[in-house]
Amino acid sequence: MYDKIKARAKEKGVSIASLERTCGLSEGNISKWNNSKPSAESLAKVCRELGLDIGDLLELGDPTSEGVDNECQR
């Protein structure tokens, strides 16, 4: 997840440190997201700032696609 955020931030010309400040996160917080799960609120702030869709970032894809438990669609 961190790598995708870092790549998008680079595309936008924003450093990770600047992104963390803008989103009200502590320094180094985003870099930990490859090994830990961010809160939904923190993730939403970062995605909003970078213009990312949370589903794309998490690679959720289409819930009707093969391999996805149909229980989620009910």
C-alpha positions, -999 to 999 in steps of 0.1 A, spaced: 0 0 0 28 24 9 44 19 -25 12 29 -43 8 60 -22 44 69 -26 42 66 -64 10 87 -65 25 113 -43 55 115 -66 32 119 -96 16 148 -78 49 163 -67 41 158 -30 65 143 -5 53 117 20 63 140 48 42 169 34 13 145 28 15 133 64 14 169 76 -15 179 54 -35 149 65 -27 155 102 -7 122 105 24 118 126 58 117 108 66 82 95 30 70 98 23 63 61 56 44 57 44 19 82 13 10 61 31 -18 42 33 -38 75 4 -25 95 -32 -14 88 -41 23 88 -73 35 103 -101 40 78 -101 77 87 -63 81 80 -66 61 48 -95 82 36 -76 115 42 -46 103 22 -68 90 -6 -88 122 -7 -56 143 -8 -41 123 -36 -73 118 -56 -72 80 -51 -101 56 -48 -98 35 -16 -110 5 -34 -83 8 -61 -57 13 -35 -68 -18 -16 -72 -37 -49 -108 -46 -40 -118 -48 -76 -153 -57 -88 -173 -75 -61 -191 -95 -89 -158 -109 -102 -148 -145 -99 -132 -155 -66 -151 -131 -45 -175 -145 -19 -210 -138 -30 -220 -134 6 -206 -99 3 -233 -90 -23 -263 -97 -1 
